[in-house]
């Protein structure tokens, strides 16, 4: 990868990480009044920024002669979905499952599957106890943001204690570069 493209991708991915941290931040109880607006804004910012990174890489690939059918297969356009149309029925079915509202009509396999996914978040393991990897990811995002904003002391004010403790450890490690052991 050419160095200027690598630098651009790194910058864009860093922006995505910051937006993802803010999505998590706005799920905390002390920011309850703005959570709908800010989680949607930051999640869409992250999505759009990743799209920019993808398109820069795709433009480079196209410029260097990659076949259009190969490029299209790498871009996975069938997975792309426009936010302009708003939530789909499948999204509404998943929320219905999360909230325990009535099942979708019989016979619609996708609706049943999405409803079941929603139930899994609400009842099963998907929302109950966070797994180690998810906790570590959240703590990394919060610790990184706290270090970059020089606001490590605020972690305890908005995070659950176990996440705040891990985020603080991560922020402390990031405080100053440590030489590698010889």
C-alpha positions as CSV (number, residue, x, y, z in Angstrom):
1,X,0.0,0.0,0.0
2,X,1.4,3.4,-0.9
3,X,2.4,5.5,2.1
4,X,-0.1,8.4,1.5
5,X,-3.0,5.9,1.1
6,X,-1.8,4.0,4.3
7,X,-1.8,7.3,6.2
8,X,-5.3,8.3,5.0
9,X,-6.7,4.8,5.9
10,X,-5.1,5.1,9.4
11,X,-6.6,8.5,9.9
12,X,-10.0,7.4,8.8
13,X,-9.9,4.3,11.0
14,X,-8.9,6.4,14.0
15,X,-11.9,8.7,13.4
16,X,-14.1,5.6,13.2
17,X,-12.8,4.3,16.6
18,X,-13.5,7.7,18.2
19,X,-17.0,7.7,16.8
20,X,-17.5,4.1,18.1
21,X,-16.3,5.2,21.5
22,X,-18.9,8.0,21.5
23,X,-21.6,5.6,20.6
24,X,-20.7,3.6,23.7
25,X,-20.4,6.7,25.8
26,X,-23.9,7.9,24.9
27,X,-25.4,4.6,26.1
28,X,-24.4,5.4,29.7
29,X,-27.1,6.6,32.1
30,X,-25.7,10.0,32.8
31,X,-26.3,11.0,29.1
32,X,-29.8,9.6,28.9
33,X,-31.4,12.7,27.5
34,X,-29.3,12.8,24.3
35,X,-28.8,9.1,23.7
36,X,-31.1,8.7,20.7
37,X,-29.7,11.6,18.8
38,X,-26.0,11.1,19.6
39,X,-25.9,7.3,19.2
40,X,-27.4,7.6,15.8
41,X,-25.2,10.5,14.7
42,X,-22.0,8.9,15.9
43,X,-22.9,5.5,14.5
44,X,-23.7,6.9,11.1
45,X,-20.5,9.0,11.2
46,X,-18.5,5.9,11.8
47,X,-20.2,4.1,9.0
48,X,-19.7,6.9,6.5
49,X,-16.1,7.2,7.5
50,X,-15.5,3.5,6.9
51,X,-17.2,4.0,3.5
52,X,-14.7,6.7,2.7
53,X,-11.8,4.4,3.6
54,X,-13.3,1.7,1.4
55,X,-13.7,4.0,-1.5
56,X,-10.2,5.4,-1.3
57,X,-8.8,1.9,-1.4
58,X,-11.2,1.0,-4.2
59,X,-10.2,4.0,-6.2
60,X,-6.5,3.1,-5.8
61,X,-7.3,-0.5,-6.9
62,X,-9.2,0.8,-9.9
63,X,-6.4,3.2,-10.8
64,X,-3.8,0.4,-10.7
65,X,-5.8,-1.8,-13.1
66,X,-7.9,-4.1,-10.9
67,X,-10.7,-5.7,-13.0
68,X,-14.1,-4.1,-12.2
69,X,-15.7,-7.4,-11.5
70,X,-13.0,-8.2,-9.0
71,X,-13.3,-4.8,-7.4
72,X,-17.1,-5.2,-7.2
73,X,-16.8,-8.6,-5.5
74,X,-14.4,-7.1,-2.9
75,X,-16.7,-4.1,-2.2
76,X,-19.6,-6.6,-1.5
77,X,-22.3,-4.3,-2.9
78,X,-25.1,-6.7,-2.1
79,X,-24.5,-6.0,1.6
80,X,-24.8,-2.3,1.1
81,X,-28.0,-0.8,2.5
82,X,-29.1,2.8,2.3
83,X,-30.0,4.6,5.5
84,X,-32.2,7.0,3.5
85,X,-35.0,4.4,3.5
86,X,-35.0,4.2,7.3
87,X,-35.6,1.0,9.3
88,X,-36.9,-2.0,7.4
89,X,-39.5,-4.5,8.6
90,X,-36.7,-6.8,9.6
91,X,-35.3,-4.1,11.9
92,X,-38.7,-3.6,13.4
93,X,-39.1,-7.4,13.9
94,X,-35.8,-7.5,15.8
95,X,-36.8,-4.7,18.1
96,X,-40.1,-6.4,18.7
97,X,-38.2,-9.5,19.8
98,X,-36.0,-7.4,22.1
99,X,-39.0,-5.7,23.7
100,X,-41.2,-8.8,23.9
101,X,-44.0,-7.5,21.7
102,X,-46.1,-9.8,19.5
103,X,-44.5,-12.2,17.0
104,X,-44.6,-11.3,13.3
105,X,-47.1,-13.1,11.1
106,X,-46.4,-16.9,10.6
107,X,-44.8,-17.9,7.4
108,X,-42.3,-15.1,7.1
109,X,-39.0,-16.9,7.8
110,X,-36.9,-13.7,7.8
111,X,-39.3,-12.0,10.2
112,X,-39.2,-15.0,12.6
113,X,-35.4,-15.1,12.4
114,X,-35.0,-11.4,13.1
115,X,-37.5,-11.6,15.9
116,X,-35.6,-14.5,17.4
117,X,-32.4,-12.6,17.2
118,X,-34.0,-9.8,19.1
119,X,-35.2,-12.2,21.8
120,X,-31.6,-13.5,22.0
121,X,-30.3,-10.1,22.8
122,X,-33.0,-9.6,25.5
123,X,-33.1,-13.0,27.1
124,X,-30.1,-15.2,26.2
125,X,-26.5,-14.4,26.5
126,X,-26.4,-11.6,24.0
127,X,-27.3,-8.9,26.4
128,X,-26.9,-10.5,29.8
129,X,-23.3,-10.7,30.9
130,X,-20.8,-9.1,28.5
131,X,-18.1,-11.5,27.4
132,X,-14.4,-10.8,28.0
133,X,-13.7,-9.7,24.4
134,X,-16.6,-7.2,24.4
135,X,-15.5,-5.8,27.8
136,X,-12.0,-5.4,26.6
137,X,-13.0,-3.7,23.4
138,X,-15.2,-1.2,25.3
139,X,-12.5,-0.6,27.9
140,X,-9.9,0.0,25.1
141,X,-12.2,2.5,23.3
142,X,-12.9,4.4,26.5
143,X,-9.3,4.3,27.7
144,X,-8.0,5.5,24.4
145,X,-10.4,8.4,24.3
146,X,-9.7,9.3,27.9
147,X,-6.0,9.4,27.2
148,X,-6.3,11.4,24.0
149,X,-8.7,13.9,25.7
150,X,-6.5,13.9,28.9
151,X,-9.6,13.0,30.9
152,X,-8.7,9.7,32.6
153,X,-10.2,10.9,35.9
154,X,-13.7,11.1,34.4
155,X,-13.9,7.4,33.5
156,X,-15.4,6.4,36.9
157,X,-18.1,9.1,36.5
158,X,-19.8,7.4,33.5
159,X,-18.7,3.8,33.3
160,X,-19.6,0.8,35.3
161,X,-16.8,0.1,37.9
162,X,-15.4,-3.0,36.2
163,X,-15.2,-1.3,32.8
164,X,-13.8,2.0,34.3
165,X,-11.0,0.1,36.1
166,X,-9.9,-1.7,32.9
167,X,-10.2,1.5,30.8
168,X,-8.1,3.3,33.4
169,X,-5.4,0.6,33.2
170,X,-5.4,0.9,29.4
171,X,-5.2,4.7,29.6
172,X,-2.3,4.5,32.0
173,X,-0.4,2.1,29.7
174,X,-0.9,4.7,26.9
175,X,0.4,7.5,29.1
176,X,4.0,7.3,27.8
177,X,5.7,5.0,25.5
178,X,7.6,2.2,27.3
179,X,10.8,0.8,25.8
180,X,10.5,-2.8,24.7
181,X,12.2,-5.3,26.9
182,X,15.6,-6.3,25.6
